[in-house]
Amino acid sequence: MSVTGIIFSNIHDNNLPELTRLRTMASVPYGCRYRFIDFALSNMVNSKVTSIGIITQANYQSLADHIGTGKDWDLASRAGGIKLIPPNMTAFAQGNRREYVTSRLESMKSATVYIASRKEELVVLSDCDVICNVDLGDMIDFHTKTGADITIAVKKMTLTPETAMKNVVIKSDKDGRMTDLLVYPRDISGDHDISLNIMVLRRDKLLEIIADASAHGYTSFNTDVLLKNINSYKIMSYKYDGYFACVSSLSEYYSCSMELLDPAVRHALLEIKDRPVYTKVRNSPPTRYTEGSFVRNSLLADGCVVSGHVENSIIFRGVTVSEGAVIKNSIVMQGSFIGRNCSLNCAILDKNVMLKDGVNLSGHQSIPFYVAKNSIV
Amino acid sequence: MLQKKECVAMLLAGGQGSRLYNLTEKNAKPAVPFGGKYRIIDFTLSNCVNSGIDTVGVLTQYQPYVLNEYIGSGQPWDLDRTYGGVKILPPYQRANGAYWYKGTANAIYQNLGFIERYDPDYVLILSGDHIYKMDYYEMLKYHKENGADCTIAVIDVPLSEASRFGIMNTRDDNSIYEFEEKPAKPKSTKASMGIYIFGADILKKYLEEDDNDPASSNDFGKNVIPKMLADGAKMFAYPFKGYWKDVGTVQSLWEANMDLIGEKPVLDLRTPERRIFSRNSTRPPHFVGGDAKIVNSLVTEGCEVYGTVINSVLFGGVKVEAGATVRDSVIFEETEIKEGSLIDYSILDCRINVGKNCVIGAPASEGGKITLLGADMTIPDNTKIESGTMTSKLTAEVK
């Protein structure tokens, strides 16, 4: 079965206003060397989905830079490959047409031409911020075998009223057919299946849904398409039991990042055999530790020079940690420079931050101290 | 349609590299790993790209699989071109017979047809066993300014070591009047780096003459260069300043790796200009455990360090368990060192499994000699391997 992929790159930008001020949600840096979208892209590439459209709307310069020609995902291909799909605005568009669309359904309207131009039978739709390593090939087999109209990937999570409010809960019968769907429910807790926002359906069916939604002025795929057709469509839930994280605030970004210090999480996300996570190649040399370095329980990318103290931290590519600096419980993004005798605790430094000698920054695990891209402190 | 290229590079990658022992048992020398995430050939290929040379023929004949796979389409170096790019050139059969490459000059002679396809004005001859960063474009400019027939890059070596090299004796204007291969009493300290630029026509002429000379051993250093000098060709030495290291021996390979570490490394790969490109793995970032100690070392993607690493270079996916120590050593990809083991002054090839409480090698400070273990070995628990051992099989004596 031939499959094409669609990724929504701006979805949930509002969840992380600090990190998405200058970028899309898709290009938020994560885990020392990745961007959020690397997971969705790698899931597709590892399942032989090799034509992928990325629907973008705003702020997508960093995304375009990250993707390049797509060759780092083996997607620099004539028979598909990777396409950025910018918003479809014509010179004749009325004022309200220029508005920032907020839902999958609205953004797909502008990608209709692309979706219609593909030849594949199936489409897999994925949000850009699904931090998981899912075997989409298996999900597609499941979709075909069950004869579903739409298949949604779900994962059983233990919810609290706070986390439930940020998720779409899916209820299904014993065969896996969806029986109910709750968008951001309140007062729910305990074990529930939540939607990973990864879906499989026929391409012609998707076009039909988009046309119908456009005619009716529908905006939400979950409530206007799935929920309204719960009886007429066969909607199946595909149970995924691997690692999954979806980041909906800066403190969640912090805690999810820190989970990578757990070997079991790294294994489930980054070290699955034959399902590697690809990212942009930067040709950084290996990280150099000097005489005075002291590093404990930390994850580091290439291209760094470490002369100071790093503990329980995530250090991205090309970071310099000078002598006498002490970094604890922090995330330091690409190219940042930590001067001598600086001290960091529970901080998130965005890209290319420069800390002059002796700077002290400290936050709390629940409210990490965030320093914006290119800041000089 | 054929398009002209001003300069085509020919990279000699066919040598066996027997002085690297087990490292070149199943691998050509240019594909030997170096510096945590590179292979030796990355330096010459990156130099070509950084010098604006986009057509590179790589001449192979010894154990080519790893090298061929590594070079692939040339994509990591941006050498996947619609016209030109990197091409692997093995010996091939022709109407009048099939011949192996008999020497460096003969290898190029057999591929004159490849060079002619690009109708270049100049041909750059390189060897794939040196670590250095160099702008070949500057050298080409020098060659043109001198109106030279041949320009040879040279580096100043200490007089005491000059007799290990091919030495160029030059006049004040750097023109060469004499070439001496490993002279007992060197007259100059200008050592040939094995990098030549020739005018394409003159190269063709001399290679054809060389091929017609049955007494010739078809080598640039031994035959072609002396012949050109004897004929009074215009030959210049291009003085290169900077880091350059022949990594043809186990010892020099180890030393070059050590040149990458330290507070101010002798060879700093982190500089933004003249970057070295390589085929990247898709490994996750490296993890440093709660009781780990890493001092004065290079560590790269996929490594997991729970033990102690001192003055060493770890390649991708190396695991050092708690209580294990790696000191003054170079550990290639995917090798695992179990708890309690000590690795001293050694090079360990890829995918070696070192059991618990092994002792491999001895520190140079205690008179130890360098130790080398070949790929895919399994070292049982409690094994002691004497310093100076170079092997890819465990024999009774080694145990």
Boltz contact constraints between the chains, C-beta under 6 A:
constraints:
  - contact:
      token1: [A, 32]
      token2: [B, 285]
      max_distance: 6.0
  - contact:
      token1: [A, 33]
      token2: [B, 285]
      max_distance: 6.0
  - contact:
      token1: [A, 270]
      token2: [B, 284]
      max_distance: 6.0
  - contact:
      token1: [A, 276]
      token2: [B, 282]
      max_distance: 6.0
  - contact:
      token1: [A, 278]
      token2: [B, 282]
      max_distance: 6.0
  - contact:
      token1: [A, 281]
      token2: [B, 280]
      max_distance: 6.0
  - contact:
      token1: [A, 283]
      token2: [B, 275]
      max_distance: 6.0
  - contact:
      token1: [A, 283]
      token2: [B, 277]
      max_distance: 6.0
  - contact:
      token1: [A, 285]
      token2: [B, 269]
      max_distance: 6.0
  - contact:
      token1: [A, 285]
      token2: [B, 270]
      max_distance: 6.0
  - contact:
      token1: [A, 286]
      token2: [B, 36]
      max_distance: 6.0
  - contact:
      token1: [A, 286]
      token2: [B, 37]
      max_distance: 6.0
  - contact:
      token1: [A, 286]
      token2: [B, 298]
      max_distance: 6.0
  - contact:
      token1: [A, 286]
      token2: [B, 300]
      max_distance: 6.0
  - contact:
      token1: [A, 287]
      token2: [B, 299]
      max_distance: 6.0
  - contact:
      token1: [A, 288]
      token2: [B, 298]
      max_distance: 6.0
  - contact:
      token1: [A, 289]
      token2: [B, 294]
      max_distance: 6.0
  - contact:
      token1: [A, 289]
      token2: [B, 297]
      max_distance: 6.0
  - contact:
      token1: [A, 290]
      token2: [B, 263]
      max_distance: 6.0
  - contact:
      token1: [A, 291]
      token2: [B, 296]
      max_distance: 6.0
  - contact:
      token1: [A, 295]
      token2: [B, 288]
      max_distance: 6.0
  - contact:
      token1: [A, 295]
      token2: [B, 294]
      max_distance: 6.0
  - contact:
      token1: [A, 296]
      token2: [B, 290]
      max_distance: 6.0
  - contact:
      token1: [A, 297]
      token2: [B, 290]
      max_distance: 6.0
  - contact:
      token1: [A, 298]
      token2: [B, 288]
      max_distance: 6.0
  - contact:
      token1: [A, 299]
      token2: [B, 285]
      max_distance: 6.0
  - contact:
      token1: [A, 299]
      token2: [B, 287]
      max_distance: 6.0
  - contact:
      token1: [A, 300]
      token2: [B, 285]
      max_distance: 6.0
  - contact:
      token1: [A, 300]
      token2: [B, 286]
      max_distance: 6.0
  - contact:
      token1: [A, 301]
      token2: [B, 285]
      max_distance: 6.0
  - contact:
      token1: [A, 302]
      token2: [B, 300]
      max_distance: 6.0
  - contact:
      token1: [A, 302]
      token2: [B, 301]
      max_distance: 6.0
